[in-house]
Amino acid sequence: MRFENLPENWTTLPLDDAPLAAGVIDLVVGFRDRLRNSLLILPCDHRDVGLPAPVLASDVDWSEPAPLRREKMSLLPQIPAAGFVVALSARHRLPDQLVRGWIRTVEDTLDASGQALLAFGVADMDHVEIVGGRAARNGSLGAAS
């Protein structure tokens, strides 16, 4: 789902649905963010609804080693949220091996804290794909925007 297709009530819907999560990532992670290798962290409440406080960090080195990824993601348990939507963005599609490393790091961090990974997306200039989290396992069709 593209951001243009988000339903009017999208701010009240749980983000463990792949098409909806892809549309929200598409909305929040804009063109310039994707050019600057931005990381999105969107905290969600106990109903899996996104909170109006997304965190975007730009100029992330996606190829950094696992210890540095763990260090960056160690902030997640400090955010008072039941779950998260996380997305990586870049000008071009990131290699699957890099994406899997980031998913593993985020999942390990959240598993240890008891928080949920609702959706893990990868955004490039053309689309957003949900590749991890509860949304990827829910079996929703159209998990890419």
C-alpha positions in Angstrom: 0.0 0.0 0.0 1.3 3.4 -0.9 0.7 6.3 1.5 -1.9 7.7 -0.8 -4.0 4.6 -0.3 -4.0 4.7 3.5 -7.5 4.6 4.9 -8.7 7.8 6.6 -8.6 6.1 10.0 -5.1 4.7 9.6 -3.9 6.5 12.8 -6.3 4.2 14.8 -5.4 0.9 13.2 -2.9 -1.7 14.5 0.3 -1.8 12.5 0.8 -5.5 12.5 -0.9 -5.6 9.1 1.7 -5.7 6.3 0.0 -3.4 3.7 -0.9 -0.9 6.4 2.6 -0.9 7.9 4.1 -0.5 4.4 1.9 2.5 3.7 2.8 4.2 7.1 6.5 3.6 6.4 6.0 5.1 2.9 4.4 8.1 4.5 6.9 8.7 7.3 10.1 7.9 5.4 10.2 10.5 2.7 12.3 10.9 -0.4 15.1 12.8 1.3 15.2 10.3 4.2 15.6 7.4 1.7 18.5 9.3 0.0 20.2 9.6 3.5 20.0 6.0 4.6 17.5 6.7 7.4 16.4 4.4 10.2 12.8 4.7 11.3 11.7 3.7 14.8 7.9 4.1 15.3 6.8 3.3 18.8 3.3 1.7 19.2 0.9 1.4 22.1 -0.6 -1.7 23.6 -3.2 -1.9 20.8 -0.3 -1.9 18.2 -1.3 1.6 17.1 1.5 3.9 16.1 2.2 6.8 18.5 2.7 10.3 17.0 6.4 10.2 17.9 8.5 8.6 15.1 12.2 8.6 15.4 14.3 9.1 12.2 18.1 8.8 12.2 19.9 9.5 9.0 23.3 8.6 7.6 23.3 5.2 9.1 26.0 2.8 7.9 23.9 -0.3 7.1 27.1 -2.5 6.8 28.3 -1.9 10.4 29.2 -5.0 12.4 26.7 -6.7 14.8 28.2 -5.1 18.0 27.5 -1.6 16.6 24.0 -2.6 15.5 23.3 -3.9 19.0 24.6 -0.7 20.6 22.3 1.4 18.4 19.3 -0.8 19.0 19.9 -0.9 22.8 17.8 2.3 23.0 14.6 0.4 22.1 13.9 -1.0 25.5 14.3 2.5 27.0 11.4 3.8 24.9 8.1 3.2 26.8 6.2 1.4 24.1 4.6 -2.0 23.8 5.9 -2.5 20.3 7.6 -1.0 17.3 7.6 -0.6 13.5 11.2 -0.4 12.3 12.4 0.4 8.8 15.7 0.8 7.0 15.8 3.0 4.0 18.3 3.6 1.2 18.5 4.9 -2.3 18.7 1.3 -3.6 17.4 -2.0 -2.3 19.7 -3.2 0.5 21.3 -6.7 0.2 19.2 -9.4 1.9 22.1 -10.4 4.2 22.4 -6.9 5.6 18.6 -6.7 6.1 18.6 -10.1 7.9 21.3 -9.0 10.2 19.4 -5.9 11.2 16.2 -7.9 11.7 18.0 -10.4 13.9 19.5 -7.6 16.0 16.1 -5.8 16.5 14.3 -9.1 17.3 17.0 -10.1 19.8 16.8 -6.7 21.5 13.0 -6.7 21.7 12.7 -10.3 22.7 14.9 -9.6 25.7 12.8 -6.6 26.7 9.4 -8.2 26.2 8.4 -5.6 23.5 7.0 -6.6 20.1 8.4 -6.1 16.6 5.1 -5.4 14.8 6.7 -4.7 11.3 10.1 -4.5 9.9 10.3 -2.7 6.5 12.9 -1.9 3.9 12.3 1.3 1.9 14.0 2.3 -1.3 13.2 5.0 -3.8 10.5 2.9 -5.5 8.7 0.9 -2.7 8.5 -0.4 0.8 8.6 -4.1 1.6 7.7 -5.6 4.9 10.2 -8.4 5.6 10.0 -9.1 9.3 8.0 -8.7 12.5 4.5 -9.9 13.2 3.1 -8.2 10.0 5.3 -10.4 7.8 4.0 -13.5 9.6 0.3 -12.5 9.5 0.0 -13.5 5.9 -1.5 -10.3 4.7 -1.5 -10.0 0.9 0.2 -6.9 -0.7 3.0 -6.6 1.9 4.8 -4.1 -0.4 4.0 -0.6 -1.5 
